[in-house]
Amino acid sequence: MVVLFYPSCRAWVWCWMKVRSNVVKLLPFDKCVTFLEEYMSFDLNAALERVGGDQELLKEIAQLFLDDAPGGLALIREAVEKNDALALQRAAHSLKGSVANFGAEETVEAAYQLEQMGANGKLDGAKDVFVVLEKELRKVSEDLSQIE
């Protein structure tokens, strides 16, 4: 769970964190930002900026992503297995765009690599990149599911 509290006095901003290790921390705001950058698989600040700071909207968008991402990943897996370059390009491009909303750079990079492989029709190494994408997407999905 990631819950940010912004009382009127910004000097006393605290945030509770519960990340993959199930560690809960109460931190001053400056340390909270550092903690998020270090342990989260996506950029919470960038994601919040994209929705004008509206945590409820971010939660809704995250849920839409969580609902759609498994299907997108399945399309990529199928394209890699069938050596279908065009399908790989399209599916990876779509997933890349969706996950970019959250500033999940490692996941975006893996999707981009697969997209380029599909665009170039050179799928050597696509299975290895898919494994990376799957791993990174799992982390992002887990972290996004913690937004409250």
Contact map, one row per residue, 1 for C-alpha under 8 A:
1110000000000001111000000000000000000000000000000000000000000000000000000000000000000000000000000000000000000000000000000000000000000000000000001111
1111000000000011111000000000000000000000000000000000000000000000000000000000000000000000000000000000000000000000000000000000000000000000000000000111
1111100000000011100000000000000000000000000000000000000000000000000000000000000000000000000000000000000000000000000000000000000000000000000000000011
0111110000000111000000000000000000000000000000000000000000000000000000000000000000000000000000000000000000000000000000000000000000000000000000000000
0011111000001110000000000000000000000000000000000000000000000000000000000000000000000000000000000000000000000000000000000000000000000000000000000000
0001111111001100000000000000000000000000000000000000000000000000000000000000000000000000000000000000000000000000000000000000000000000000000000000000
0000111111011000000000000000000000000000000000000000000000000000000000000000000000000000000000000000000000000000000000000000000000000000000000000000
0000011111000000000000000000000000000000000000000000000000000000000000000000000000000000000000000000000000000000000000000000000000000000000000000000
0000011111111000000000000000000000000000000000000000000000000000000000000000000000000000000000000000000000000000000000000000000000000000000000000000
0000011111111000000000000000000000000000000000000000000000000000000000000000000000000000000000000000000000000000000000000000000000000000000000000000
0000000011111000000000000000100000000000000000000000000000000000000000000000000000000000000000000000000000000000000000000000000000000000000000000000
0000001011111100000000000001100000000000000000000000000000000000000000000000000000000000000000000000000000000000000000000000000000000000000000000000
0000111011111110000000000001100000000000000000000000000000000000000000000000000000000000000000000000000000000000000000000000000000000000000000000000
0001110000011111000000000111100100000000000000000000000000000000000000000000000000000000000000000000000000000000000000000000000000000000000000000000
0111100000001111100000001111100100000000000000000000000000000000000000000000000000000000000000000000000000000000000000000000000000000000000000000000
1111000000000111110000011110000000000000000000000000000000000000000000000000000000000000000000000000000000000000000000000000000000000000000000000000
1110000000000011111000111100000000000000000000000000000000000000000000000000000000000000000000000000000000000000000000000000000000000000000000000000
1100000000000001111111111000000000000000000000000000000000000000000000000000000000000000000000000000000000000000000000000000000000000000000000000100
1100000000000000111111110000000000000011000000000000000000000000000000000000000000000000000000000000000000000000000000000000000000000000000000100100
0000000000000000011111100000000000000000000000000000000000000000000000000000000000000000000000000000000000000000000000000000000000000000000001100000
0000000000000000011111100000000000000000000000000000000000000000000000000000000000000000000000000000000000000000000000000000000000000000000000000000
0000000000000000011111110000000000000000000000000000000000000000000000000000000000000000000000000000000000000000000000000000000000000000000000000000
0000000000000000111111111000000000000000000000000000000000000000000000000000000000000000000000000000000000000000000000000000000000000000000000000000
0000000000000001111001111100000000000000000000000000000000000000000000000000000000000000000000000000000000000000000000000000000000000000000000000000
0000000000000011110000111110000000000000000000000000000000000000000000000000000000000000000000000000000000000000000000000000000000000000000000000000
0000000000000111100000011111000000000000000000000000000000000000000000000000000000000000000000000000000000000000000000000000000000000000000000000000
0000000000000111000000001111101100000000000000000000000000000000000000000000000000000000000000000000000000000000000000000000000000000000000000000000
0000000000011110000000000111111100000000000000000000000000000000000000000000000000000000000000000000000000000000000000000000000000000000000000000000
0000000000111110000000000011111110000000000000000000000000000000000000000000000000000000000000000000000000000000000000000000000000000000000000000000
0000000000000000000000000001111111000000000000000000000000000000000000000000000000000000000000000000000000000000000000000000000000000000000000000000
0000000000000000000000000011111111100000000000000000000000000000000000000000000000000000000000000000000000000000000000000000000000000000000000000000
0000000000000110000000000011111111110000000000000000000000000000000000000000000000000000000000000000000000000000000000000000000000000000000000000000
0000000000000000000000000000111111111000000000000000000000000000000000000000000000000000000000000000000000000000000000000000000000000000000000000000
0000000000000000000000000000011111111100000000000000000000000000000000000000000000000000000000000000000000000000000000000000000000000000000000000000
0000000000000000000000000000001111111111000000000000000000000000000000000000000000000000000000000000000000000000000000000000000000000000000000000000
0000000000000000000000000000000111111111001100000000000000000000000000000000000000000000000000000000000000000000000000000000000000000000000000000000
0000000000000000000000000000000011111111011000000000000000000000000000000000000000000000000000000000000000000000000000000000000000000000000000000000
0000000000000000000000000000000001111111000000000000000000000000000000000000000000000000000000000000000000000000000000000000000000000000000000000000
0000000000000000001000000000000000111111100000000000000000000000000000000000000000000000000000000000000000000000000000000000000000000000000000000000
0000000000000000001000000000000000111111111100000000000000000000000000000000000000000000000000000000000000000000000000000000000000000000000100100000
0000000000000000000000000000000000000011111000000000000000000000000000000000000000000000000000000000000101000000000000000000000000000001001100100000
0000000000000000000000000000000000001001111100000000000000000000000000000000000000000000000000000000011110000000000000000000000000000000000100100000
0000000000000000000000000000000000011001111111100000000000000000000000000000000000000000000000000000011100000000000000000000000000000000000000000000
0000000000000000000000000000000000010001011111110000000000000000000000000000000000000000000000000000011000000000000000000000000000000000000000000000
0000000000000000000000000000000000000000001111111000000000000000000000000000000000000000000000000000000000000000000000000000000000000000000000000000
0000000000000000000000000000000000000000001111111100000000000000000000000000000000000000000000000000011000000000000000000000000000000000000000000000
0000000000000000000000000000000000000000001111111110000001000000000000000000000000000000000000000000111000000000000000000000000000000000000000000000
0000000000000000000000000000000000000000000111111111111001000000000000000000000000000000000000000000000000000000000000000000000000000000000000000000
0000000000000000000000000000000000000000000011111111100000000000000000000000000000000000000000000000000000000000000000000000000000000000000000000000
0000000000000000000000000000000000000000000001111111100000000000000000000000000000000000000000000000100000000000000000000000000000000000000000000000
0000000000000000000000000000000000000000000000111111111011000000000000000000000000000000000000000000000000000000000000000000000000000000000000000000
0000000000000000000000000000000000000000000000011111110000000000000000000000000000000000000000000000000000000000000000000000000000000000000000000000
0000000000000000000000000000000000000000000000011111111000000000000000000000000000000000000000000000000000000000000000000000000000000000000000000000
0000000000000000000000000000000000000000000000010011111111000000000000000000000000000000000000000000000000000000000000000000000000000000000000000000
0000000000000000000000000000000000000000000000010010111111100000000000000000000000000000000000000000000000000000000000000000000000000000000000000001
0000000000000000000000000000000000000000000000000000011111110000000000000000000000000000000000000000000000000000000000000000000000000000000000000001
0000000000000000000000000000000000000000000000000010011111111000000000000000000000000000000000000000000000000000000000000000000000000000000000000000
0000000000000000000000000000000000000000000000110010011111111100000000000000000000000000000000000000000000000000000000000000000000000000000000000000
0000000000000000000000000000000000000000000000000000001111111110000000000000000000000000000000000000000000000000000000000000000000000000000000000011
0000000000000000000000000000000000000000000000000000000111111111000000000000000000000000000000000000000000000000000000000000000000000000000000000000
0000000000000000000000000000000000000000000000000000000011111111100000000000000000000000000000000000000000000000000000000000000000000000000000000000
0000000000000000000000000000000000000000000000000000000001111111110000000000000000000000000000000000000000000000000000000000000000000000000000011000
0000000000000000000000000000000000000000000000000000000000111111111000000000000000000000000000000000000000000000000000000000000000000000000000011000
0000000000000000000000000000000000000000000000000000000000011111111100000000000000000000000000000000000000000000000000000000000000000000000000000000
0000000000000000000000000000000000000000000000000000000000001111111110000000000000000000000000000110000000000000000000000000000000000000000000000000
0000000000000000000000000000000000000000000000000000000000000111111111000000000000000000000000000000000000000000000000000000000000000000000010011000
0000000000000000000000000000000000000000000000000000000000000011111111000000000000000000000000000000000000000000000000000000000000000000000000000000
0000000000000000000000000000000000000000000000000000000000000001111111110000000000000000000000000000000000000000000000000000000000000000000000000000
0000000000000000000000000000000000000000000000000000000000000000111111111000000000000000000000100000000000000000000000000000000000000000000000000000
0000000000000000000000000000000000000000000000000000000000000000011111111100000000000000000000000000000000000000000000000000000000000000000000000000
0000000000000000000000000000000000000000000000000000000000000000000111111110000000000000000000000000000000000000000000000000000000000000000000000000
0000000000000000000000000000000000000000000000000000000000000000000111111111000000000000001101100000000000000000000000000000000000000000000000000000
0000000000000000000000000000000000000000000000000000000000000000000011111111100000000000001000100000000000000000000000000000000000000100000000000000
0000000000000000000000000000000000000000000000000000000000000000000001111111110000000000000000000000000000000000000000000000000000000000000000000000
0000000000000000000000000000000000000000000000000000000000000000000000111111111000000011001000000000000000000000000000000000000000000000000000000000
0000000000000000000000000000000000000000000000000000000000000000000000011111111100000011001100000000000000000000000000000000000001000000000000000000
0000000000000000000000000000000000000000000000000000000000000000000000001111111110000000000000000000000000000000000000000000000001000000000000000000
0000000000000000000000000000000000000000000000000000000000000000000000000111111111000000000000000000000000000000000000000000000000000000000000000000
0000000000000000000000000000000000000000000000000000000000000000000000000011111111111011000000000000000000000000000000000000000000000000000000000000
0000000000000000000000000000000000000000000000000000000000000000000000000001111111111001000000000000000000000000000000000010011001000000000000000000
0000000000000000000000000000000000000000000000000000000000000000000000000000111111110000000000000000000000000000000000000000000000000000000000000000
0000000000000000000000000000000000000000000000000000000000000000000000000000011111110000000000000000000000000000000000000000000000000000000000000000
0000000000000000000000000000000000000000000000000000000000000000000000000000001111111000000000000000000000000000000000000010000000000000000000000000
0000000000000000000000000000000000000000000000000000000000000000000000000000001111111111000000000000000000000000000001000000000000000000000000000000
0000000000000000000000000000000000000000000000000000000000000000000000000000001100111111100000000000000000000000000011111110000000000000000000000000
0000000000000000000000000000000000000000000000000000000000000000000000000000000000011111110000000000000000000000000001101000000000000000000000000000
0000000000000000000000000000000000000000000000000000000000000000000000000011001000011111111000000000000000000000000001000000000000000000000000000000
0000000000000000000000000000000000000000000000000000000000000000000000000011001100011111111100000000000000000000011001000000000000000000000000000000
0000000000000000000000000000000000000000000000000000000000000000000000000000000000001111111110000000000000000000011111100000000000000000000000000000
0000000000000000000000000000000000000000000000000000000000000000000000000000000000000111111111000000000000000000001000000000000000000000000000000000
0000000000000000000000000000000000000000000000000000000000000000000000011011000000000011111111100000000000000000001000000000000000000000000000000000
0000000000000000000000000000000000000000000000000000000000000000000000010001000000000001111111110000000000000011011000000000000000000000000000000000
0000000000000000000000000000000000000000000000000000000000000000000000000000000000000000111111111000000000000011001000000000000000000000000000000000
0000000000000000000000000000000000000000000000000000000000000000000000010000000000000000011111111100000000000000000000000000000000000000000000000000
0000000000000000000000000000000000000000000000000000000000000000000010011000000000000000001111111110000000000010000000000000000000000000000000000000
0000000000000000000000000000000000000000000000000000000000000000000000000000000000000000000111111111000000110011000000000000000000000000000000000000
0000000000000000000000000000000000000000000000000000000000000000000000000000000000000000000011111111100000010000000000000000000000000000000000000000
0000000000000000000000000000000000000000000000000000000000000000100000000000000000000000000001111111100000000000000000000000000000000000000000000000
0000000000000000000000000000000000000000000000000000000000000000100000000000000000000000000000111111111100110000000000000000000000000000000000000000
0000000000000000000000000000000000000000000000000000000000000000000000000000000000000000000000011111111110010000000000000000000000000000000000000000
0000000000000000000000000000000000000000000000100100000000000000000000000000000000000000000000001111111100000000000000000000000000000000000000000000
0000000000000000000000000000000000000000011101100000000000000000000000000000000000000000000000000011111100000000000000000000000000000000000000000000
0000000000000000000000000000000000000000011101100000000000000000000000000000000000000000000000000011111110000000000000000000000000000000000000000000
0000000000000000000000000000000000000000111000000000000000000000000000000000000000000000000000000011111111110000000000000000000000000000000100000000
0000000000000000000000000000000000000000010000000000000000000000000000000000000000000000000000000001001111111000000000000000000000000000000000000000
0000000000000000000000000000000000000000100000000000000000000000000000000000000000000000000000000000000111111100000000000000000000000001000000000000
0000000000000000000000000000000000000000000000000000000000000000000000000000000000000000000000010010000111111110000000000000000000001001100100000000
0000000000000000000000000000000000000000000000000000000000000000000000000000000000000000000000011011000111111111000000000000000000000000000000000000
0000000000000000000000000000000000000000000000000000000000000000000000000000000000000000000000000000000011111111100000000000000000000000000000000000
0000000000000000000000000000000000000000000000000000000000000000000000000000000000000000000000000000000001111111110000000000000011011000000000000000
0000000000000000000000000000000000000000000000000000000000000000000000000000000000000000000110110000000000111111111000000000000000001000000000000000
0000000000000000000000000000000000000000000000000000000000000000000000000000000000000000000110010000000000011111111100000000000000000000000000000000
0000000000000000000000000000000000000000000000000000000000000000000000000000000000000000000000000000000000001111111110000000000010000000000000000000
0000000000000000000000000000000000000000000000000000000000000000000000000000000000000001100100000000000000000111111111000000010011000000000000000000
0000000000000000000000000000000000000000000000000000000000000000000000000000000000000001111110000000000000000011111111100000000000000000000000000000
0000000000000000000000000000000000000000000000000000000000000000000000000000000000000000100000000000000000000001111111110000000000000000000000000000
0000000000000000000000000000000000000000000000000000000000000000000000000000000000001000100000000000000000000000111111111110010000000000000000000000
0000000000000000000000000000000000000000000000000000000000000000000000000000000000011111100000000000000000000000011111111110000000000000000000000000
0000000000000000000000000000000000000000000000000000000000000000000000000000000000001100100000000000000000000000001111111100000000000000000000000000
0000000000000000000000000000000000000000000000000000000000000000000000000000000000001000000000000000000000000000000111111100000000000000000000000000
0000000000000000000000000000000000000000000000000000000000000000000000000000000000001100000000000000000000000000000011111110000000000000000000000000
0000000000000000000000000000000000000000000000000000000000000000000000000000000000001000000000000000000000000000000011111111000000000000000000000000
0000000000000000000000000000000000000000000000000000000000000000000000000000000100101000000000000000000000000000000011001111110000000000000000000000
0000000000000000000000000000000000000000000000000000000000000000000000000000000000000000000000000000000000000000000000000111111000000000000000000000
0000000000000000000000000000000000000000000000000000000000000000000000000000000000000000000000000000000000000000000000000011111110000000000000000000
0000000000000000000000000000000000000000000000000000000000000000000000000000000100000000000000000000000000000000010010000011111111000000000000000000
0000000000000000000000000000000000000000000000000000000000000000000000000000000100000000000000000000000000000000000000000001111111100000000000000000
0000000000000000000000000000000000000000000000000000000000000000000000000000000000000000000000000000000000000000000000000000111111110000000000000000
0000000000000000000000000000000000000000000000000000000000000000000000000000000000000000000000000000000000000100110000000000111111111000000000000000
0000000000000000000000000000000000000000000000000000000000000000000000000001100100000000000000000000000000000100010000000000011111111100000000000000
0000000000000000000000000000000000000000000000000000000000000000000000000000000000000000000000000000000000000000000000000000001111111110000000000000
0000000000000000000000000000000000000000000000000000000000000000000000000000000000000000000000000000000000000100000000000000000111111111000000000000
0000000000000000000000000000000000000000000000000000000000000000000000000000000000000000000000000000000000100110000000000000000011111111100000000000
0000000000000000000000000000000000000000000000000000000000000000000000001000000000000000000000000000000000000000000000000000000001111111110000000000
0000000000000000000000000000000000000000000000000000000000000000000000000000000000000000000000000000000000000000000000000000000000111111111000000000
0000000000000000000000000000000000000000100000000000000000000000000000000000000000000000000000000000000001100000000000000000000000011111111100000000
0000000000000000000000000000000000000000000000000000000000000000000000000000000000000000000000000000000000100000000000000000000000001111111110000000
0000000000000000000000000000000000000000000000000000000000000000000000000000000000000000000000000000000000000000000000000000000000000111111111000000
0000000000000000000000000000000000000000100000000000000000000000000000000000000000000000000000000000000000000000000000000000000000000011111111100000
0000000000000000000000000000000000000001110000000000000000000000000000000000000000000000000000000000000100100000000000000000000000000001111111110000
0000000000000000000000000000000000000000000000000000000000000000010000000000000000000000000000000000000000000000000000000000000000000000111111111000
0000000000000000000100000000000000000000000000000000000000000000000000000000000000000000000000000000000000000000000000000000000000000000011111111100
0000000000000000001100000000000000000001110000000000000000000000000000000000000000000000000000000000000000000000000000000000000000000000001111111110
0000000000000000000000000000000000000000000000000000000000000110010000000000000000000000000000000000000000000000000000000000000000000000000111111110
1000000000000000000000000000000000000000000000000000000000000110010000000000000000000000000000000000000000000000000000000000000000000000000011111110
1100000000000000011000000000000000000000000000000000000000000000000000000000000000000000000000000000000000000000000000000000000000000000000001111111
1110000000000000000000000000000000000000000000000000000000100000000000000000000000000000000000000000000000000000000000000000000000000000000000111111
1110000000000000000000000000000000000000000000000000001100100000000000000000000000000000000000000000000000000000000000000000000000000000000000000111
